[in-house]
Amino acid sequence: MAKLCAKGKRAAKRKFKVYPSAYANMYASGVCSGRIKPKKKKKKK
């Protein structure tokens, strides 16, 4: 099994409340492969 990239893990942890789940891992692998573009966090002023 391939390791997930750090960028994908961060994006999944931001998007989902429970990170180690099937949906979160699927999202993270999509971000790592480039199929999904993670949404940027809005900066507070």
CYANA upper distance limits for C-alpha pairs under 8 A (distance plus 0.5 A):
  4 LEU  CA      8 GLY  CA      7.03
  4 LEU  CA      9 LYS  CA      7.21
  4 LEU  CA     28 ALA  CA      7.49
  4 LEU  CA     29 SER  CA      6.79
  4 LEU  CA     32 CYS  CA      7.33
  5 CYS  CA      9 LYS  CA      6.99
  5 CYS  CA     28 ALA  CA      8.47
  5 CYS  CA     29 SER  CA      8.43
  5 CYS  CA     32 CYS  CA      6.34
  6 ALA  CA     10 ARG  CA      6.70
  7 LYS  CA     11 ALA  CA      6.76
  7 LYS  CA     31 VAL  CA      8.01
  7 LYS  CA     32 CYS  CA      7.47
  8 GLY  CA     12 ALA  CA      6.68
  8 GLY  CA     27 TYR  CA      8.08
  8 GLY  CA     28 ALA  CA      4.70
  8 GLY  CA     29 SER  CA      6.92
  8 GLY  CA     30 GLY  CA      8.19
  8 GLY  CA     31 VAL  CA      5.67
  8 GLY  CA     32 CYS  CA      5.80
  9 LYS  CA     13 LYS  CA      6.66
  9 LYS  CA     25 ASN  CA      8.36
  9 LYS  CA     28 ALA  CA      6.09
 10 ARG  CA     14 ARG  CA      6.80
 11 ALA  CA     15 LYS  CA      6.71
 11 ALA  CA     28 ALA  CA      7.22
 11 ALA  CA     31 VAL  CA      8.27
 11 ALA  CA     38 PRO  CA      6.70
 12 ALA  CA     16 PHE  CA      6.44
 12 ALA  CA     19 TYR  CA      7.03
 12 ALA  CA     24 ALA  CA      5.87
 12 ALA  CA     25 ASN  CA      7.69
 12 ALA  CA     27 TYR  CA      6.85
 12 ALA  CA     28 ALA  CA      5.95
 13 LYS  CA     17 LYS  CA      7.53
 13 LYS  CA     18 VAL  CA      7.99
 13 LYS  CA     19 TYR  CA      5.81
 13 LYS  CA     24 ALA  CA      8.10
 15 LYS  CA     24 ALA  CA      8.48
 16 PHE  CA     24 ALA  CA      6.94
 18 VAL  CA     24 ALA  CA      8.28
 19 TYR  CA     24 ALA  CA      6.27
 19 TYR  CA     25 ASN  CA      8.18
 20 PRO  CA     24 ALA  CA      7.12
 20 PRO  CA     25 ASN  CA      7.40
 21 SER  CA     25 ASN  CA      6.65
 22 ALA  CA     26 MET  CA      6.61
 23 TYR  CA     27 TYR  CA      6.71
 24 ALA  CA     28 ALA  CA      6.60
 25 ASN  CA     29 SER  CA      6.60
 26 MET  CA     30 GLY  CA      6.75
 27 TYR  CA     31 VAL  CA      6.83
 27 TYR  CA     36 ILE  CA      8.06
 28 ALA  CA     32 CYS  CA      6.73
 29 SER  CA     33 SER  CA      6.64
 30 GLY  CA     34 GLY  CA      6.59
 30 GLY  CA     35 ARG  CA      5.66
 30 GLY  CA     36 ILE  CA      5.75
 31 VAL  CA     35 ARG  CA      6.59
 31 VAL  CA     36 ILE  CA      5.30
 31 VAL  CA     37 LYS  CA      6.59
 31 VAL  CA     38 PRO  CA      7.11
